Amino acid sequence: MFLRHLSLVNYKNFDSKTLEFDPVINCLVGDNGVGKTNVLDSIYHLCFGKSYFNPVSTQNIKHGTDFFVVEGEFEKNERTEKILCSFKKGTKKVIKRNGKPYEKFSEHIGFLPLVIISPSDRDLILEGSDTRRKFMDGVISQSDKVYLQNLIKYNKVVSQRNSLLKYFVANRTFDSDTLSIYNEQMNTLGTAIHQKRVEFIDSFLPIFKEQYHNISEKDEQIDLSYESQLSDDNLLNLLKNNVEKDRALQYTSVGVHKDDLSFTIAGHPIKKFGSQGQQKSFLIALKLAQFHFIKQLADTTPILLLDDIFDKLDENRVSHIVGLVKDDNFGQIFISDTHADRTENVVKNIHQSYKIFTL
């Protein structure tokens, strides 16, 4: 699978831009602020129906205009697939495949698998559990439609249960029967989500460890573990035991929406004890493991976006990652960098076709 053609209208800093890509390696070079990351983000947009860096649709429209259009022509399984994402202020977002709008955006997820490695990935280490859950859900959802639907339904039930808890306080009332309906729904969906996450970590962990050792070239004891309240008790019991707490807080304090991933090095949290280099290697290993995991489960090779990759790694390590295309491990790669010569040094040694775009 690869992206052949990209067309942007009023997207972020671009009035109008058209690009024809190489099926293997594409390098976007230019000074900071010219829009290299925005081009990568538009490719992400085509694959996921939203921006990676700013999911608020109105903020992806160029200043002074009231709409944007991102259009891409992919080749997948020897077929041309035309994807269009558009948004106009005051209306709903539209995603079309070959001219036909999707009824549910979630139907598009996983059709065009993609992995992005970006400096903002450090949020996975620095930020709260929500960021790490989104990463885990994103990896599983690209190859499991049932999981994605369960997740959407579960989040909706949690939101409804939270509204009910607020209603109880505002009206000085309580109805355990109504609450138990939501508890049952949360239990059914949450148990299925928890089970899938356990299975995911079991199969993901060895891939991740292998990628880390490839990148770091050191024998460091790194680990990634799944933390969930459901590992100790079933969700129905947890909800019943925390009902008074939830009534006081006016939101649901237990469930798979509180799950987390623990990142450690030599048994200690990498956030506190990992050096900058170790943290960078950890994050890139996570993303490359995501790439290999999706590739194993999907019937196609994901597109790989490397945003400002030299910010994270030295030239040798970048060469190592880009060099993986030689082994037919990777499909199409997009690289953004401020230094054209540095990028060209890396890609020309791979002996694969490439294009360099100066923005």
C-alpha positions, 0 to 999 in steps of 0.5 A: 500500500502506498500514497501516490497523490496528495492534494490540500486546499486551505489546510493549516498553512497551505492555500493549495498544494499538490504532491506526487509521491514515490512509492518507497521513500519521500523526504520533506525538507525545509526550514521550521514553520514551512509546513513539513509536519502539516503535510505529514499530518494531512496524510495521517488525516486521510488515514484516520479522519482527524489530525494527529496534532490537533483533533479540533477540525476548526483549528485545521482550517487556514486562517481567513478561510472557512473550510479545508479539503484533503484528498489522497490517492492510494494504491492498495492491493493493486486498486486505486483508493481515493480518500477525501476529508473535508470540513466547513465551519458550521457543518459536519466533517465529511470522509469519502472513499471513492466518492461515497461518504462513510456513515460512521467514521469508525468504519474507516479506521484500519482501512489505511494503516499508518504509524507516526513517530513524532517529537510529541510522542514524549507525551506518552511518558510525560503525560497522564494515563489517558495518553497511554490508553489512547496509544494502546486503543489506537494500536488494537483498533487498527486491526480489530473492528469489534474492539473499536465498537466496544470501546465507543459503546463503553465510553458512551455508557460511562458518559451516561452513567456520569450524567445520572450521578450528577442528576442524583446530586442536583435533584437530591435523589437516588435510584439504584435500579437505573444505575444497575442497568448502566453497571451491567452494560459497563461490565459486559463491555469493560470485561471484553475490552480488558480481556483484549488489552491483556491479550494485546500486551502479551503479544506486543511485549516481545515485539517491543523488547526486540525493537528496543534492543535493535535501536539501543544496541544495549542490554537494558532491562526494559518493560511494559506492563498493563495496569487495570483495576479489573485484574483484581476484581470484576467490574460489577463488584468494583462499581458496587463497592465504589457507589458511595464514592462515585455519588460524592465525586459525581463521576465513575471512578472505576473501570477500564477507562482508568487503565494505564501502561507502566513503562520501566527500565531496570524495574524503575519508572522510565519517566524518572530514571530513564536518560533522555536517550533511553526515553527516546529509544523507548518511544521509537521502539514502541512505535516500531513495535506498533508498526510490526504488530499492525503489519502482522494482523493487517493484510497490508504494510502500514505507511510510516511517518517520521516527523523530525526524526533527527531531533530524536536520534543520531544519523546512524540510528536513523539510517538503521530505521530507514534501512529496514525498507531494504529488508522489505519490512517497510512499505512507504516512508515519509521523513521530515527534516530541516537539513536536506543534505543530512536526509539525502546522505541517509536515503541514498545509501539505502539504494531504494527509489526516493524523492526529496521535496523542498517546501 
